């Protein structure tokens, strides 16, 4: 099972088994600001109180790989530190960092316990695809989940997209707090064709033709 760090006042090594998303969420819940150094001398700042982060060297996409190779460290700092003040103008919403880490950490053969194939998902608002990594069909997946609550299985069939790609989107969006999960207790989610299935398919095809290249 993936480990989470217990943040300390001093620097500590990040073990390869560390779940970075859970670590960040724990720090945010406890209002503990910190720095992560995937490369010596270059790091990512997280201001937990403001729920922002600064990544001047664009290290977030490399963070998961560096952590798994045992090359990263973490240390807690004050949200009022000089480093935080200097990075204030570069700060971005921390949800973008959560998405990026979840997107990189996701493994098809290790489906996160909070993400199920039969979950019915509604997208609260769109990710900023200019700032976060995405898959080839991310725009279409986002459009469908924003248009109507849909299960992972049904979304895969409507869009004719591999289910693993939909699940990866769901995992990243859920960790970033962008989705609402619709509970249907006692009701099995089926792949019965929706009465607006043709309209939705047409919308998705038109969206696919006009969608710009993704990351």
N, C-alpha and C positions, 0 to 999 in steps of 0.2 A: 504494500500500500504506500502511496506517495506520502512523504513527510512534509511538515510545515515547520518553518523556523520559529523559534521563540526569540523575538528581537531583544537585543541587549544593548547597553550604552556603548559598548566597545565593538570594534569590527570583529566579524566572524566569517568563517568560510561557509559557502553555500554548497551543501553536498549534492551529488548528482540526483538523489532521490527527492529533492525538495520540490514541492508543488508551488511554483512561483505565484500562480493566481491566488491560491488560498493564503499564501504568505502576505501578499499585497492586500487582500481583503481583510485579513486579520489586523494588519497595521492600520488600515483606514478605520476599522471599527474601534480601535483603541486610540485613535488620533495620534499615532506614532509616525512622525516623519523620518525618512531615511534616505540613504544613498546606496545604490547598487553599482558595483564596479565589475563589469564583465571583462574589461581590459584595464590593465594597470594605468592609473593616472587619468582614466576617462570613465565617467559614470553617468548614471541617471538619477535625478533628484525627484523625490516624491514628497509633496507637501500635503500631509494627511488632513490637516484642518481645513485647508482651502480646496481639497480634492483636485489638485492639479499636479502636473509633473513637467519636468524639463529634460529634454534629451538632445542637447546641442550637437552631439556627435552621431546622432541617429543610430544608436546602439540597440534599441528595443528589438528589432527583427533578429538580432544576433544573440540576444540575452539567453534564450532557452538553450540554444546549442552550447554556449559558453558555460552555462550552469551545469549542464549534463556532462561536460568534459572536465568539471571540477576546477574551472578557471575563474570563478566569480566570488566576490566577497560582498558583505552587506554591513552597514553600520548606521545606527540611529543618530539623528541629529535634530537640533531644534528647528522648528518652523520659522524662528526669528534669527537664524544664523546668517552670517555674512554670505554664505554660499546661496542660501535661499533668496536673499535680497538681490544679489547680483543676477540671479536667474529669473527674476520676477517677470520680465518682459517676454521671456521665452516660454512661459508656462502654458500648457495645454490641458484640457479636461482629462482627468485620470481615466475616464471610461475608455479613451482611445488606447491607453497602455494596457488596460485589462483585456480589451478585445485582442490586441496584438499578441499578448502572451498566451491567451486561451487558444487563439488560432494556431499558434506555433506548437503548443503543448498537446493539442488534440491528436489522438491516435484512434484510427478506425477500429482496431482490435481491442481497444481499451475504452469502451464507451463510458463516459462519465456517468456516475450514479444518478445525477440530477437530470440527465437528458435521456428520455426514452423515445423509442420509435413511434409510440402511439400518443405522445404528448400533442395537444392541440395548442398551437402557438399563434399569438397576435403580436405584430411588431408595433411598439409604441411610437418610435420615430426612426428615421433612416440613419444608418452609420455614415460617418464622413469618409467615403471611399477614397478621397484624396489623401487621407491621413492614415488609413489602416490597411493591412494586407487583405486581399480577398481572392476568391476563386473565380473561374471563368464565368459562372452563372450567378454570381452573387447579386447582381442588380435584379435579375428576374426573380430570384428567391425572395429578396427584400420586397419587391413589388407585390408578390402574391401574399406574403404574410401581412403586409400593410393593408391590402385590400379586404381580406377576410381571415378569420381564424382558420387555420388548416393544420392537420397533423403532418408529421414528418413523412410518413408513408405516402399519404395522399399528395402532398406537395411534390414528392419525387415523381409520382405517376403523372400528375397534371403537366408538370414542366418537362417531363422526360429527361430528368437529370438523375445522375447516380445518387442513391440514397445517402451514401457516405458524405457527399458534398453538402447535402442539405443538413445533415447532422452536424457537420463541422461549423456551418454557418450558425445553426441554433446554439451550439455550445459557446461560440465566441459572443454572440449577441446576448445570450443569457448571462454570461459572466460580466458583460459590460452594462447590464441592467436595462437593455433595450427591448426586452420582450415581456409579454404577459402570458403566463401559462393558464389555459382554460381547463379547469378540472371537470371531468365528466364521470362522476362516480356511478358505478353500476351500469355504465353504457360502454359497449365495445366500439371502438373506432373502426369503421370499415372503409373500404375503398369504393363504396357505392358512388356512382357518378353524380356529381352535383347538378342541379337543374340549370345552372349557369355555366356548366363545364365548357361548352363551346365558346361562350363569350370570353371566359377566362383564358382559354387556350389561344384564342385570337389575340387577346391583349398581350399575352406573354410572347407570342411570336412577333408581334409588331414591336414590342419592347426590345426583343433580342436583335432585330434588324437595326434598331436605332441606338443600341447601347454602345458607348465608347469602350475602348480597350481597357481592361482591368489590370490590376497589379499581378 
